[in-house]
Amino acid sequence: MIGFTFFQFGPVTCHNFIYYCSRFTYNYILVKGALDAHSSKLMPDKKDFGYSFP
């Protein structure tokens, strides 16, 4: 427990919160894009473009 006496938990907690929020957002965007890739009214051939647009 020597390492805990010289290290504050504030920066670690903040870093973990930012890291996991960004990972959740990244995964949410990928899953939502994969589930909604079949078509849309504005762009019926959406699945043919993948994740890149011209």
C-alpha positions as CSV (number, residue, x, y, z in Angstrom):
1,M,0.0,0.0,0.0
2,I,3.0,2.3,-0.2
3,G,2.1,3.5,-3.7
4,F,-1.3,4.8,-2.6
5,T,0.2,7.2,-0.1
6,F,1.9,9.2,-2.8
7,F,-0.8,9.1,-5.4
8,Q,-4.1,10.8,-5.4
9,F,-7.2,9.1,-6.7
10,G,-8.7,12.2,-8.4
11,P,-6.7,12.1,-11.6
12,V,-7.0,8.3,-11.9
13,T,-10.8,8.4,-11.5
14,C,-11.1,11.3,-14.0
15,H,-8.9,9.5,-16.5
16,N,-10.9,6.2,-16.2
17,F,-14.2,8.1,-16.5
18,I,-13.0,9.9,-19.7
19,Y,-11.5,6.7,-21.1
20,Y,-14.6,4.5,-20.5
21,C,-17.0,7.2,-21.8
22,S,-15.0,7.5,-25.0
23,R,-14.8,3.7,-25.4
24,F,-18.6,3.5,-24.8
25,T,-19.3,6.3,-27.3
26,Y,-17.0,4.7,-29.9
27,N,-18.6,1.3,-29.6
28,Y,-22.1,2.8,-29.6
29,I,-21.4,4.6,-32.9
30,L,-20.0,1.5,-34.5
31,V,-22.9,-0.8,-33.3
32,K,-25.6,1.8,-34.3
33,G,-23.9,2.2,-37.7
34,A,-23.8,-1.5,-38.2
35,L,-27.5,-2.0,-37.2
36,D,-28.7,1.0,-39.3
37,A,-26.6,0.2,-42.3
38,H,-29.3,-1.6,-44.2
39,S,-31.0,1.5,-45.7
40,S,-32.5,4.8,-44.9
41,K,-35.1,7.0,-46.7
42,L,-32.6,9.6,-47.7
43,M,-29.9,7.2,-48.8
44,P,-31.3,3.7,-49.9
45,D,-27.8,2.4,-50.9
46,K,-26.3,3.3,-47.6
47,K,-24.8,-0.2,-47.0
48,D,-22.7,0.0,-50.1
49,F,-20.8,3.0,-48.8
50,G,-19.6,1.4,-45.6
51,Y,-18.2,3.9,-43.1
52,S,-16.8,6.3,-45.7
53,F,-18.6,8.8,-47.8
54,P,-17.4,10.5,-51.0
